[in-house]
Protein backbone atom coordinates (compact mmCIF):
# COMPACT_ATOMS: atom_id res chain seq x y z
CA UNK A 1 0.00 0.00 0.00
CA UNK A 2 1.45 3.37 -0.98
CA UNK A 3 1.38 6.52 1.14
CA UNK A 4 -1.44 8.09 -0.88
CA UNK A 5 -3.75 5.13 -0.36
CA UNK A 6 -2.92 5.00 3.36
CA UNK A 7 -3.68 8.72 3.71
CA UNK A 8 -7.01 8.33 1.89
CA UNK A 9 -7.90 5.31 4.02
CA UNK A 10 -7.28 7.32 7.19
CA UNK A 11 -9.26 10.30 5.91
CA UNK A 12 -12.20 8.11 4.90
CA UNK A 13 -12.15 6.21 8.20
CA UNK A 14 -12.11 9.58 9.97
CA UNK A 15 -15.14 10.67 7.94
CA UNK A 16 -17.08 7.56 9.01
CA UNK A 17 -16.20 8.21 12.65
CA UNK A 18 -17.28 11.87 12.31
CA UNK A 19 -20.62 10.92 10.76
CA UNK A 20 -21.18 8.60 13.74
CA UNK A 21 -19.99 11.24 16.24
CA UNK A 22 -22.42 13.85 14.91
CA UNK A 23 -25.30 11.32 14.84
CA UNK A 24 -25.72 11.24 11.09
CA UNK A 25 -25.32 7.46 10.69
CA UNK A 26 -28.03 4.84 10.10
CA UNK A 27 -26.80 1.68 11.85
CA UNK A 28 -24.69 -0.19 9.23
CA UNK A 29 -26.45 1.46 6.29
CA UNK A 30 -25.58 4.43 4.04
CA UNK A 31 -22.12 4.85 2.62
CA UNK A 32 -19.11 7.06 2.09
CA UNK A 33 -16.59 6.28 -0.64
CA UNK A 34 -13.37 7.75 -1.95
CA UNK A 35 -11.71 7.15 -5.31
CA UNK A 36 -8.12 5.96 -5.39
CA UNK A 37 -5.68 7.47 -7.92
CA UNK A 38 -5.05 5.51 -11.09
CA UNK A 39 -6.78 4.45 -14.29
CA UNK A 40 -8.52 1.47 -12.66
CA UNK A 41 -11.25 3.60 -11.00
CA UNK A 42 -10.92 1.66 -7.77
CA UNK A 43 -12.55 3.15 -4.73
CA UNK A 44 -12.79 2.50 -1.00
CA UNK A 45 -16.11 1.91 0.74
CA UNK A 46 -17.33 0.71 4.13
CA UNK A 47 -17.22 -2.93 5.13
CA UNK A 48 -20.90 -3.95 5.20
CA UNK A 49 -21.87 -4.98 8.70
CA UNK A 50 -19.70 -2.63 10.75
CA UNK A 51 -21.14 0.35 12.61
CA UNK A 52 -19.57 3.60 11.47
CA UNK A 53 -17.76 4.08 14.78
CA UNK A 54 -16.07 0.68 14.29
CA UNK A 55 -14.58 1.43 10.87
CA UNK A 56 -10.81 1.72 10.60
CA UNK A 57 -8.43 2.55 7.77
CA UNK A 58 -7.48 -1.10 7.27
CA UNK A 59 -11.05 -2.45 7.32
CA UNK A 60 -12.21 -0.38 4.33
CA UNK A 61 -12.95 -2.47 1.23
CA UNK A 62 -11.34 -1.67 -2.13
CA UNK A 63 -13.70 -2.33 -5.05
CA UNK A 64 -13.96 -1.57 -8.75
CA UNK A 65 -16.78 0.03 -10.71
CA UNK A 66 -18.29 -3.45 -11.12
CA UNK A 67 -18.76 -3.71 -7.35
CA UNK A 68 -16.28 -6.54 -6.92
CA UNK A 69 -13.57 -6.45 -4.30
CA UNK A 70 -10.13 -6.15 -5.87
CA UNK A 71 -8.35 -7.34 -2.73
CA UNK A 72 -9.21 -10.01 -0.19
CA UNK A 73 -11.54 -8.77 2.55
CA UNK A 74 -13.56 -10.60 5.19
CA UNK A 75 -16.40 -8.11 4.64
CA UNK A 76 -19.05 -7.80 1.91
CA UNK A 77 -20.19 -4.55 0.28
CA UNK A 78 -23.72 -3.15 0.48
CA UNK A 79 -25.22 -3.54 -3.04
CA UNK A 80 -27.10 -0.23 -2.82
CA UNK A 81 -23.85 1.49 -1.89
CA UNK A 82 -22.23 0.12 -5.01
CA UNK A 83 -25.10 1.21 -7.29
CA UNK A 84 -25.16 4.82 -6.10
CA UNK A 85 -21.47 5.42 -5.53
CA UNK A 86 -20.10 3.66 -8.60
CA UNK A 87 -22.51 5.62 -10.79
CA UNK A 88 -21.25 8.97 -9.52
CA UNK A 89 -17.57 8.00 -9.37
CA UNK A 90 -17.79 6.68 -12.92
CA UNK A 91 -19.44 9.82 -14.30
CA UNK A 92 -17.81 12.66 -12.31
CA UNK A 93 -14.04 13.05 -12.32
CA UNK A 94 -14.33 15.74 -9.65
CA UNK A 95 -16.33 13.46 -7.32
CA UNK A 96 -13.37 11.94 -5.49
CA UNK A 97 -15.48 11.46 -2.36
CA UNK A 98 -19.21 10.61 -2.28
CA UNK A 99 -21.13 10.81 1.02
CA UNK A 100 -24.70 9.61 1.54
CA UNK A 101 -26.90 9.89 4.67
CA UNK A 102 -30.41 8.98 5.91
CA UNK A 103 -30.84 11.54 8.71
CA UNK A 104 -34.22 12.64 10.09
CA UNK A 105 -33.80 16.26 9.00
CA UNK A 106 -32.29 15.36 5.63
CA UNK A 107 -35.00 12.84 4.79
CA UNK A 108 -37.69 15.30 5.90
CA UNK A 109 -36.47 18.15 3.69
CA UNK A 110 -35.92 15.72 0.79
CA UNK A 111 -39.63 14.87 1.11
CA UNK A 112 -40.76 18.51 0.93
CA UNK A 113 -41.93 19.83 -2.42
CA UNK A 114 -39.98 23.07 -1.82
CA UNK A 115 -36.73 21.25 -1.06
CA UNK A 116 -34.02 23.26 0.68
CA UNK A 117 -34.88 26.94 1.12
CA UNK A 118 -32.47 29.85 1.80
CA UNK A 119 -33.75 30.14 5.36
CA UNK A 120 -30.41 30.68 7.06
CA UNK A 121 -26.82 31.58 6.22
CA UNK A 122 -25.82 27.89 6.30
CA UNK A 123 -28.32 26.99 3.59
CA UNK A 124 -27.04 29.72 1.28
CA UNK A 125 -23.83 27.80 0.69
CA UNK A 126 -26.04 25.51 -1.42
CA UNK A 127 -28.13 28.18 -3.17
CA UNK A 128 -28.53 27.09 -6.80
CA UNK A 129 -26.18 24.15 -6.22
CA UNK A 130 -28.63 21.35 -5.32
CA UNK A 131 -30.00 18.71 -7.69
CA UNK A 132 -33.00 16.45 -7.01
CA UNK A 133 -33.61 12.81 -7.94
CA UNK A 134 -37.05 11.23 -7.62
CA UNK A 135 -37.44 8.10 -5.55
CA UNK A 136 -37.45 4.81 -7.47
CA UNK A 137 -37.19 2.32 -4.62
CA UNK A 138 -34.16 0.85 -2.86
CA UNK A 139 -31.14 1.56 -5.07
CA UNK A 140 -30.60 -2.00 -6.31
CA UNK A 141 -31.48 -1.41 -9.98
CA UNK A 142 -28.49 -0.72 -12.22
CA UNK A 143 -30.81 0.99 -14.71
CA UNK A 144 -31.31 3.80 -12.18
CA UNK A 145 -27.67 4.80 -12.41
CA UNK A 146 -28.06 6.76 -15.66
CA UNK A 147 -31.06 8.67 -14.36
CA UNK A 148 -29.34 9.47 -11.08
CA UNK A 149 -26.24 10.78 -12.86
CA UNK A 150 -28.35 12.79 -15.32
CA UNK A 151 -30.35 14.38 -12.50
CA UNK A 152 -27.22 15.28 -10.54
CA UNK A 153 -25.47 16.91 -13.49
CA UNK A 154 -22.56 19.02 -12.27
CA UNK A 155 -24.02 19.83 -8.85
CA UNK A 156 -22.16 19.08 -5.61
CA UNK A 157 -25.31 18.16 -3.66
CA UNK A 158 -28.08 15.71 -4.54
CA UNK A 159 -31.32 15.41 -2.62
CA UNK A 160 -32.69 11.92 -3.09
CA UNK A 161 -36.44 12.47 -2.79
CA UNK A 162 -38.05 10.42 0.00
CA UNK A 163 -34.64 8.92 0.70
CA UNK A 164 -31.84 11.17 1.95
CA UNK A 165 -28.90 13.45 1.17
CA UNK A 166 -25.75 13.07 -0.89
CA UNK A 167 -22.71 15.30 -1.24
CA UNK A 168 -19.57 15.00 -3.33
CA UNK A 169 -16.19 16.62 -2.94
CA UNK A 170 -12.77 16.79 -4.49
CA UNK A 171 -11.54 15.69 -1.06
CA UNK A 172 -12.98 13.75 1.85
CA UNK A 173 -12.93 16.90 3.97
CA UNK A 174 -14.91 18.87 1.39
CA UNK A 175 -17.60 16.20 1.08
CA UNK A 176 -17.89 15.91 4.88
CA UNK A 177 -18.11 19.63 5.58
CA UNK A 178 -20.69 20.04 2.84
CA UNK A 179 -22.77 17.30 4.46
CA UNK A 180 -22.30 18.71 7.96
CA UNK A 181 -23.64 22.11 6.94
CA UNK A 182 -26.31 20.68 4.64
CA UNK A 183 -27.62 18.71 7.62
CA UNK A 184 -27.55 21.84 9.80
CA UNK A 185 -29.40 23.77 7.08
CA UNK A 186 -32.11 21.11 6.97
CA UNK A 187 -32.48 21.14 10.76
CA UNK A 188 -32.79 24.93 10.82
CA UNK A 189 -35.36 24.95 8.00
CA UNK A 190 -37.60 22.41 9.73
CA UNK A 191 -37.42 24.36 13.01
CA UNK A 192 -38.25 27.64 11.24
CA UNK A 193 -41.12 26.14 9.23
CA UNK A 194 -42.63 24.71 12.41
CA UNK A 195 -42.39 28.07 14.19
CA UNK A 196 -44.21 30.30 11.71
CA UNK A 197 -43.97 32.24 8.45
CA UNK A 198 -40.55 32.27 6.83
CA UNK A 199 -38.56 35.38 5.94
CA UNK A 200 -36.33 34.66 2.95
CA UNK A 201 -33.57 37.02 1.76
CA UNK A 202 -33.71 38.46 -1.78
CA UNK A 203 -32.24 36.29 -4.54
CA UNK A 204 -29.36 38.73 -5.08
CA UNK A 205 -28.30 38.39 -1.44
CA UNK A 206 -28.52 34.60 -1.63
CA UNK A 207 -26.38 34.57 -4.78
CA UNK A 208 -23.79 36.86 -3.17
CA UNK A 209 -23.60 34.67 -0.07
CA UNK A 210 -23.22 31.52 -2.18
CA UNK A 211 -20.22 33.11 -3.91
CA UNK A 212 -18.72 34.06 -0.55
CA UNK A 213 -18.91 30.41 0.51
CA UNK A 214 -17.80 28.77 -2.70
CA UNK A 215 -15.50 31.31 -4.35
CA UNK A 216 -13.36 32.70 -1.51
CA UNK A 217 -10.48 33.43 -3.90
CA UNK A 218 -12.54 35.45 -6.38
CA UNK A 219 -11.64 39.13 -7.01
CA UNK A 220 -12.91 41.05 -3.99
CA UNK A 221 -14.74 44.35 -3.92
CA UNK A 222 -13.23 47.25 -2.02
CA UNK A 223 -13.64 46.66 1.70
CA UNK A 224 -14.60 43.01 1.26
CA UNK A 225 -12.75 40.34 3.24
CA UNK A 226 -12.29 36.64 2.53
CA UNK A 227 -11.58 33.50 4.55
CA UNK A 228 -10.11 30.92 2.13
CA UNK A 229 -8.56 28.71 4.84
CA UNK A 230 -11.73 28.17 6.86
CA UNK A 231 -12.54 24.63 5.70
CA UNK A 232 -8.97 23.39 6.04
CA UNK A 233 -8.82 24.77 9.59
CA UNK A 234 -12.16 23.16 10.45
CA UNK A 235 -11.08 19.75 9.10
CA UNK A 236 -7.79 19.89 11.02
CA UNK A 237 -9.73 20.70 14.20
CA UNK A 238 -12.07 17.74 13.58
CA UNK A 239 -9.11 15.37 13.19
CA UNK A 240 -7.62 16.65 16.44
CA UNK A 241 -10.94 15.92 18.14
CA UNK A 242 -10.98 12.39 16.72
CA UNK A 243 -7.43 11.80 17.89
CA UNK A 244 -8.68 12.59 21.40
CA UNK A 245 -11.96 10.66 21.41
CA UNK A 246 -11.53 7.88 18.79
CA UNK A 247 -7.87 7.52 17.77
CA UNK A 248 -8.37 3.93 16.58
CA UNK A 249 -9.72 5.09 13.21
CA UNK A 250 -6.15 5.23 11.87
CA UNK A 251 -5.53 1.51 12.49
Buried (B, 14 or more C-beta within 10 A) or exposed (E): EEEEBEEBBBBBBBBBBBBBBBEBBBEBBBBBBBBBEEEEBBBBBBBBEBEBBBBBBBBBBBBBBEBEBBEEBEBEBBBBBBBBBBBBBBBBEEBBBBBBBBBEBBBBBBEBEEBBBBBBBBBBBBBEBBBBBEEBEEBEEEEBBEBBBEBBEEBBBBBBBEBBBBBBBEBBBBBBBBBBBBBBBBBBBBEBBEEEEEEEBEEEEBBEBBEBBBEBEEEEEEEEEEEEEEBEEBBEEBBEBBEEEBEEBBE
